[in-house]
Amino acid sequence: MPEPLWRRTPLIHSTTLSKNTNASVYLKLENLQPSYSFKYRGISYFIQKAKETRGEELHCIIASGGNAGVAAACAARRLGVKCTVFIPEGVAQSTLAILKQEGAEVVVIGRFYAESLGVAEQAVEADPNAIMVPAYDDPVVWEGHSSIIVEIQDQLQKKPDAIFCSVGGGGLLGGIILGCKEVGWDDVPIVTLETVGSDCFYRSITMNGSGFNKESKVLPSGVELLHNAEHDVDMAHFKGFSSRASGSLGASQPAAGVLRMALDRPGGIRSYSVQDELSMGSLVKFANDHKMLVELACSTTLVPAYHPTLFNQMVPPTSKMRCVVFIVCGGFKVSTLDVMEFQKIIEEDLENPESCWQVQCDDGVLYEVPKQIVVNGK
């Protein structure tokens, strides 16, 4: 592996979350990467390897208005190669600004992502020096992400009882699975979280292996069933998203290779899908407790840390102190205005007569989480 561009991020002990859960909670701060998210690891590694093969004339092309695009632009600038980011119409000015700040050429085209991707693919075909940079579905990207676990092993100096992460297309999860295999942690439980309305991995995992939806394969409206023959997995393909977290978690379908690895992993994967309001509450509380802003995709990971009953279902209490790691994956699409908006949404939702928020588990169990007032993060 070439000398990495990514940072060796801190693994910090959280007193607040440890007290909340009656466990020893550690946070892997991937929000401190140069592009503000974990994606910088795998994508910078992919571009490094491409430059070794293609040389200085390499032209990196990616279709993404999110963290993958920023990661590619940031890595390309560091390596001194050209980067073009194709994004659909309606992109926020803040996104355009950060991409241009990183020196990327930005092409705004298409009404939605699929159209932007199509034009990007045409651009790659027309340029002999160009490569398509994958956002999440590539083994080289997963290998780069696996460095997270290698660092955690060195920093923690013991095997955790569980690792928590958010999952969209599965790039981060693929890296965690590979990293655990490398350091001998194949038996460590991995808990993945998504939001209802952008939960393509959760929907997919339930239709394979011993999933409760394996036989009936019932999917929500607007979600279709696909089969990947190479990895022999059934996948949920989303045609649209209803979750506010879809800006980062909104992959149309999971990476088939990661889904296969998850199903075959000795230690297994436990997948959960939570309501947006739970992610919003965690975002507000985390900002207050740790003075850090992260995207909804990231705060989704932290939901169990703020709801002890749910946490105990995921990591049952034992006679010894439990030790867990939450991957704080980061993300640049967040602001103080979001914090205020999310707090207002939660407070308004409390007027709903339903007293609980719901969490779906891949074993078919539906958990209820009591609603909580979030005022200034409390």
N, C-alpha and C positions, 0 to 999 in steps of 0.2 A: 504494500500500500504506500503510495507517495506521501511525502510530508503533507499532512492535512491542512486545509484552509480553515476548518472549523475551530472553534474555541473549545477547550476543555472546560465545560461549564461546572459551576459549583453544585454540590449535593449538600443541601442544608437541612438541619433538623428543625422542624416546626413545633415550637412549644404549644402554640394555640391549637393546631390540628391534632397533636398528640393528646392534649387534654380532652379535646372533643371526642376522640375515638377510644380513649384508654388504650392506646397503642403508641409505638415509637414511629412517628411519621417523618419521612424524608422527602424532600422536593428536589427533583433534578431540573435545574433552571435553564431549559432550552430557549426560553424567551430572551436570553442574553446572547444568542448567536448574532453575528453581524447583520443578518437579514431578519432578525427578531423571531425566528422560528427554527424548529428542528430540521426543517426541509433543507437548510443550508448544508447539512452534513452530506446527505446522499446526493443531492444535486451538484454540489461543488466537486464531489468525488467523481461523479459521472463526467463532468466537464474536464476535470484534470486528466482522466484517462483518455478522453477524446482528443485532447490537445497533444498528448504523447504520441498518438497515432497520426493525427492530421497536421500538427504543427501550428505555427503562428497564424496561418490563414483560416483557421477554424472559424466558422460562423454558427453560433448557437441560436436556434430558433425554438421558441416555446409558445404554446397557446395557454395563457393563464393570466387572469387579472388579480390573482391572489398571491399567497405566500410562495408558491412554486416559481412564479414569474419573478418576484423580487429576489428569491434565492439565486436564480439563474443569472439575473442581471448583476447581482453583487459578486458572484463568483467569476463571471466573465470579466468584469472590471479588474478584479484582483489578478487575473491571469493574462490580461491584456489582449483579449480576443473579442470579436464582434458579437453582439447579442441583439436579437430582435424579438420583441414580445408582441404577440397578436392577442388582442382583447376585444370583446364585444362592445357594442354601443351602450352608452349609459353608465360607463365606468366612472367611479368617483374621481374628482379632481385630485384628491389626496393620493390615490393610487397612481395616477399619471405622474404626479410630482415625484414620488419616491422612485419610480422606475427611471425617469429621466435623470434624477439625481445620481443614480447608479450608472448612468452612461448608456442605458439601453435605447435602441430605436423602438418606438412604440407605434404599432399599426392598429388603429381602432376600426374594426370592420366586423360586420355581421350583427344580427339581432340577438343571437345567443351563442353560447360557447361552441356548439357543434359547427356553426358556420365559421367562426374564427379558426377553429381547428382545421377545417377543410382548406381554408386559404393558406394557413401555415404549412400544411402538408404539400401544397402546390409549390410554395416558396422553397421548401427543402429539395424537391425534385428538380427545380430550375437552377439550383446553385450547387456545383460539385463540392464546394467546401462546407456546405451546411449539414448539420445534423439536427434531428428533432430531440429536444431534451424532454425526457419523460417526467411527469409530475409525481408519479408514485408507482407505476406498474413496470418495474424493471429490476432484475437481480442486482445490478451494479448499484442502483440507488439503495436497495435494501442493505447491501453490504456496507455502504457508507453510514447508514443509520445504525447499524449494529454496534458501532463504536460507542454509542450511548451506554450500552450494557457493560462493555469492557471497562469504561470509566467508572461506572457505578460499583462494579466488583472491587476495583482498586480503592475507591473512596470509602465504601461501606465496610469492607473487610469481613463480611459475613453474608450468608445467604438470606435474602428477605423471605417473608412468608407470603408475599404477593407483590406484583407490579401492576399498577393501574395506568391505563393510557386511553386516549380517545382514538376512535378509528373512523375513517371515511372510506377512502379507496383501499387502505391497508398498507401503505408504504411504511409508516412508522411501525406498525405491528410486525410486518415482515422483518424489519431490522431488529426488533426486540426478540423475535423468535430465533433468528440467526445468532444474535449476540448471546442469548441464553445457552444455546447449543455450544458456542465457542468456549464459554467459561464454566460449563458443567452445571448449568441451572435449568436443565430440561424439565425438572420436576417442580420448578417454582410456578405457582398459578399466575396466569396473566388475566387480568380483568379488563375488558374493553367496554367503553361507553360511547353511545351515540344519542342523538335526539330523535324523537318521533317525527317522522316526516322527512328525514334524511338518513335513515338507518338501513342502508343497503347491505351492510355486513351482517347486522343482526338478523335481518330477514333471510339472508342467504344461509347463515349458519344453522338456522332452525330447519332448513329443508334438506340438510345433509347429515351424514353420520347417524347419531341417535337423536337428532332434533325432533321436537314434538310435531313439527309441521312437515315431516319427511314424506308422509303418505298423501296427505290432502293438498299440500302446497298452495294454501290459500294466501293471497297477497292483497294488499289494499288497492283501492282504485288508483289508476295511474301508474301502477307498478306491474311490469310484465316478467314472465319467467323465461330465463335463458339457460341453455346448457352448454358448458364448456367441455368439449370432448377430450382435449389434451390432458386436462387434470380431472376429468370425470366429476364435475361438480355442477349443481344447479345454482343459479344466481338470480337475485332480484335486480331488475333493471328499472331505475326510476326515470320517468319521463319528465318529472317536475318535482319541486320540493316545497313543502309547507313550513319547514323549520327556519327560524331566524339564524340558526347556526350553519345553514347550507352553504354560506360563502366559503367555508373551509371543509366542512364535513360532507358537502353535497356532491359526492362522486356518484355518477349514474349507476355504477356497479362496482363491486370490489375487484381487486386483482385476483384472478382465478388461482394463480400460483400461491398467493398468501392464504387464500381460503383453504387450499389443499394442505399447506403446511400447518395451519391451525387445527384442521381436522385430524391430522396424523401426529400431532405433537404429543409426546408421552405425558406431559403435565397438563395438557388440555388448555382450553380457552373458555372463559365464562363471559358471555356477551349480554349486555344490558342496554335497553333503550329508555331514555328518560324524557319527560316533558320539558319544553323550553324554559318554563318558569323555574324549574330546579336549577338549570344551567345559569339563568339570569341571577338567581339568588346567590349562587356560589361565586359568580363574577364580582358582584357587589361586595360580598363578605371578604373575598380574597384581596380585593383592592384595599379594603379598610384594614385587614389584619396584616398584610404583608407589603402594602404600599406598592403594588405592582398591578398594571393593567394587562389583561390577556383577553384574547378573543373568546366568544362563546364556545367555540370548538374546544378550547383548552379548559375553560371552567367546567365543562361537562365532565371532564376527568375528575374534578375535585368534588363533585356532588356527594359521594359517599363520606368524604372527610367532614362534611357539615351536617350529616344525618346519621348519627351513631347506630340507630336501629337497622338502617340499610347496610351500613358498613359491617355490622355483626353478621348479617346474612351472607355477605360476600366473603368475609374472613372470620369464621366462627372463633369465639374466644377459646383460649386454652389455658393451661396452668401457668404458662410462661408469658411474658410480655411479647405481644405481636410486634413485628417489624415490617413495615411496608414502604414502598417507594411509589410516589406519584410523578409521572413524567409531565412536567409543566411545559407543554409543547409550544406555547407562545402564540404568535400571530400579530400582524401589524394593523389589522382592520379593527381598531378599537379606540375609543376616546372617552373623555370624562362626560361628554354628552350622552354616550351610551349608558354609562353607569346611572345617570339620573333617569334616563328613559326606562331602563330595566327595573329600577326601584319602583317607579310609578306603576309599571305594568303589574308587578307583584302585589302592590298594595291594592290595586283595583281588583285583581283576581281574588283577593281575600273576601270580597263581597259576594263571590259565587257561593251558593249554598253547599256545594261539594266541599267537604272539609279536608280532603286529601289530594295530593298529587300522586300520579301513578308511575310505576317503573316496571317495565316488562323484562322478564328474564328468558334466556334461551331454553330453559327447561319447561316453559309454559306457565310458570307462576307469575302472577301479577301482584306486585307489592304496593302497598299504600303508604305514602309518606305524609305525615301531618303538615299542614300548611303553617308557615311561620312568617311573622311580620319582620320585614327587613327595613330598618330605619338606620341610616348612616352605617350600614353594614352589620348591625346587631340583630 
